[in-house]
Amino acid sequence: MLYAVKHLWLGFLLIALASAILLFTDREQRRASATAATVLRVAIVQHASTPVLDDGISGTLEALAERGYRDGERLKIDRFNANGDMPTGIAIARQVTSGSYDLVITSSTPSMQAVANNNRDGNVRHVFTLVADPFVAGIGLDRADPMKHPPHLVGQGIFPPVERAFQIARQMLPALATIGTVWNPSESNSLAFVTRAREVAKQMNLTLLEANADNASAVSEALRSLYVRGAQAIWVGGDNTVIAAIGSVIASCQRRRLPVFTILPGAPDRGTLFDVGPDFHQVGRLGGLLAADVLAGENMARIPIRDVQDLVPPYLSVNTKTVKNLKDPWRVPDEVLAAANVVVDDSGVHRREPTGSSGQRAGVK
C-alpha cells in the first residue's frame, strides 16, 4: 500500500513538473499572442464633411491599413464629426480626451485646437493632420523649434499655395483688379490664409475685399456685401465655415456670372473655375503613417512637427465649362491647361499627368 502511494505521488510530481516546464517555455509565445490580440481604440475627429477632409481621412485610413492597423482587426476606430459647429467640436474633444482611447487623430485646425486644449494633461496621445499652419494655433508649438511640443502631441502642417492661386486668376483675366473673400475670424487658419492673401494682393496690385461670417448661414450675406463692392471673382481660402457652404457659394456666384476659385481641391466639376493646392489624399496618408508609428510605440517626444510641403505633389483642376457664362472675358491659357491634373470640359472629367512650368513645384509657394 505504501509502495503504491509513493508511486502515485511520484506520478503527480512528474505531471506537475512537466506542466510547469510547458507553461514556462510557452510564456513568451503566449505573451506575444496576447499583445497581437490587443485591439487599440482610436478616435478620428474632423470638423466638417468637406471633400478635402473626407479625402484626407480616406488617405489616413489607407495608410493605417497598409501598416497593419485595420478597423475591426488591430484597431477599433470611432469617427466623430462636428458638422462645422464649434460647440459640438468642443463637446467631442472632451469625450475623446477622457482617457478611453489609445490615440486621437484630428483633421483640420478647429478639431486639432479643440482636442489639444482639452488634452493639456496628456490623457491621450494625439496626432493631427490636414492642418495649414499648426504653429499659429496656440497649442504650445514653436516654429523655430519643431521639436518643441507637448510630449503627447505630434503632427504635420501644409500651407496651400495662395500666391499660385492669385497668379492663375491673373493669367485667366489679365485685367483682374478686385478679388473678394469671405472668412471666419474665429478660425486661426483662416487668419493665416487671409494675411498671406493681403500680402500677395499688394504685391500683384490687386484689391482684396473681405467679409466675415462666423457660421455657414452668414456666408450668403457676406457674399452679397462683396458683390455690392465690385468683386470680380470670389476666392475661397482654407476656411472651414465657407468650405462647408461651398455649394451655395458657387450657386450664388453663378447667378451673378462671377467665378469662384479655391486653394482646397474638391470635386473638380462642382462649379469652381479652378482649384489649386496639395493632394490632400496624400497629406492624409502621411498623417496615417505618422499615426501608425505612434501606435507602434515610437517616442512622440522625439518626433518633430513637420511641414510636408515638399513631400506632397501639387494639384490643379480646371473647369473650362465655367468660363462660358462669366461676366468678364475670362479664358484658360494653354499653359494653365498643360499644368492641370484634372480638366473638366463638355465631354466630362479628364485626369492626366500635368506638364509645363506652371505645374512645377517651384511655382507653388
ChimeraX attribute file (.defattr): number of C-alpha atoms within 10 A of each C-alpha:
attribute: neighborCount
match mode: 1-to-1
recipient: residues
	/A:1	5
	/A:2	7
	/A:3	7
	/A:4	9
	/A:5	10
	/A:6	11
	/A:7	11
	/A:8	12
	/A:9	11
	/A:10	12
	/A:11	12
	/A:12	12
	/A:13	12
	/A:14	12
	/A:15	12
	/A:16	12
	/A:17	12
	/A:18	12
	/A:19	12
	/A:20	12
	/A:21	12
	/A:22	11
	/A:23	12
	/A:24	11
	/A:25	11
	/A:26	11
	/A:27	12
	/A:28	11
	/A:29	11
	/A:30	12
	/A:31	11
	/A:32	10
	/A:33	11
	/A:34	10
	/A:35	10
	/A:36	11
	/A:37	11
	/A:38	11
	/A:39	16
	/A:40	17
	/A:41	16
	/A:42	23
	/A:43	21
	/A:44	21
	/A:45	26
	/A:46	27
	/A:47	27
	/A:48	24
	/A:49	16
	/A:50	20
	/A:51	16
	/A:52	24
	/A:53	23
	/A:54	18
	/A:55	20
	/A:56	26
	/A:57	28
	/A:58	17
	/A:59	22
	/A:60	29
	/A:61	21
	/A:62	18
	/A:63	23
	/A:64	23
	/A:65	18
	/A:66	14
	/A:67	14
	/A:68	12
	/A:69	22
	/A:70	16
	/A:71	17
	/A:72	10
	/A:73	15
	/A:74	16
	/A:75	19
	/A:76	16
	/A:77	20
	/A:78	14
	/A:79	12
	/A:80	17
	/A:81	16
	/A:82	20
	/A:83	16
	/A:84	23
	/A:85	15
	/A:86	16
	/A:87	11
	/A:88	15
	/A:89	25
	/A:90	18
	/A:91	14
	/A:92	21
	/A:93	25
	/A:94	16
	/A:95	15
	/A:96	25
	/A:97	25
	/A:98	12
	/A:99	14
	/A:100	13
	/A:101	20
	/A:102	19
	/A:103	24
	/A:104	25
	/A:105	26
	/A:106	29
	/A:107	25
	/A:108	25
	/A:109	27
	/A:110	26
	/A:111	28
	/A:112	29
	/A:113	22
	/A:114	23
	/A:115	27
	/A:116	27
	/A:117	17
	/A:118	19
	/A:119	21
	/A:120	15
	/A:121	11
	/A:122	15
	/A:123	17
	/A:124	21
	/A:125	23
	/A:126	28
	/A:127	25
	/A:128	30
	/A:129	31
	/A:130	28
	/A:131	25
	/A:132	22
	/A:133	20
	/A:134	29
	/A:135	18
	/A:136	16
	/A:137	19
	/A:138	12
	/A:139	18
	/A:140	15
	/A:141	19
	/A:142	15
	/A:143	13
	/A:144	8
	/A:145	10
	/A:146	15
	/A:147	18
	/A:148	17
	/A:149	20
	/A:150	17
	/A:151	15
	/A:152	20
	/A:153	25
	/A:154	28
	/A:155	25
	/A:156	23
	/A:157	22
	/A:158	22
	/A:159	22
	/A:160	25
	/A:161	23
	/A:162	25
	/A:163	20
	/A:164	18
	/A:165	24
	/A:166	23
	/A:167	16
	/A:168	20
	/A:169	23
	/A:170	16
	/A:171	17
	/A:172	18
	/A:173	17
	/A:174	13
	/A:175	12
	/A:176	20
	/A:177	17
	/A:178	18
	/A:179	21
	/A:180	23
	/A:181	22
	/A:182	29
	/A:183	27
	/A:184	21
	/A:185	15
	/A:186	16
	/A:187	18
	/A:188	20
	/A:189	27
	/A:190	24
	/A:191	18
	/A:192	17
	/A:193	22
	/A:194	22
	/A:195	11
	/A:196	14
	/A:197	21
	/A:198	17
	/A:199	14
	/A:200	18
	/A:201	19
	/A:202	11
	/A:203	10
	/A:204	14
	/A:205	11
	/A:206	17
	/A:207	15
	/A:208	20
	/A:209	19
	/A:210	18
	/A:211	17
	/A:212	18
	/A:213	19
	/A:214	15
	/A:215	18
	/A:216	18
	/A:217	13
	/A:218	16
	/A:219	23
	/A:220	16
	/A:221	13
	/A:222	18
	/A:223	23
	/A:224	14
	/A:225	17
	/A:226	21
	/A:227	17
	/A:228	8
	/A:229	13
	/A:230	13
	/A:231	23
	/A:232	22
	/A:233	24
	/A:234	25
	/A:235	25
	/A:236	25
	/A:237	26
	/A:238	27
	/A:239	23
	/A:240	27
	/A:241	26
	/A:242	28
	/A:243	24
	/A:244	20
	/A:245	18
	/A:246	21
	/A:247	13
	/A:248	16
	/A:249	21
	/A:250	19
	/A:251	16
	/A:252	16
	/A:253	20
	/A:254	18
	/A:255	10
	/A:256	12
	/A:257	18
	/A:258	24
	/A:259	24
	/A:260	27
	/A:261	23
	/A:262	24
	/A:263	25
	/A:264	25
	/A:265	21
	/A:266	23
	/A:267	13
	/A:268	20
	/A:269	20
	/A:270	13
	/A:271	23
	/A:272	32
	/A:273	26
	/A:274	30
	/A:275	26
	/A:276	26
	/A:277	25
	/A:278	25
	/A:279	20
	/A:280	28
	/A:281	21
	/A:282	21
	/A:283	26
	/A:284	28
	/A:285	23
	/A:286	24
	/A:287	31
	/A:288	29
	/A:289	20
	/A:290	24
	/A:291	29
	/A:292	21
	/A:293	16
	/A:294	20
	/A:295	18
	/A:296	11
	/A:297	8
	/A:298	13
	/A:299	12
	/A:300	21
	/A:301	14
	/A:302	12
	/A:303	19
	/A:304	16
	/A:305	22
	/A:306	15
	/A:307	17
	/A:308	16
	/A:309	19
	/A:310	9
	/A:311	12
	/A:312	17
	/A:313	16
	/A:314	24
	/A:315	22
	/A:316	25
	/A:317	27
	/A:318	27
	/A:319	24
	/A:320	19
	/A:321	17
	/A:322	22
	/A:323	19
	/A:324	12
	/A:325	15
	/A:326	18
	/A:327	13
	/A:328	16
	/A:329	13
	/A:330	22
	/A:331	16
	/A:332	18
	/A:333	12
	/A:334	9
	/A:335	15
	/A:336	21
	/A:337	21
	/A:338	18
	/A:339	23
	/A:340	26
	/A:341	19
	/A:342	23
	/A:343	22
	/A:344	21
	/A:345	14
	/A:346	8
	/A:347	7
	/A:348	10
	/A:349	15
	/A:350	14
	/A:351	12
	/A:352	11
	/A:353	10
	/A:354	19
	/A:355	15
	/A:356	13
	/A:357	13
	/A:358	19
	/A:359	22
	/A:360	13
	/A:361	14
	/A:362	9
	/A:363	13
	/A:364	21
	/A:365	13
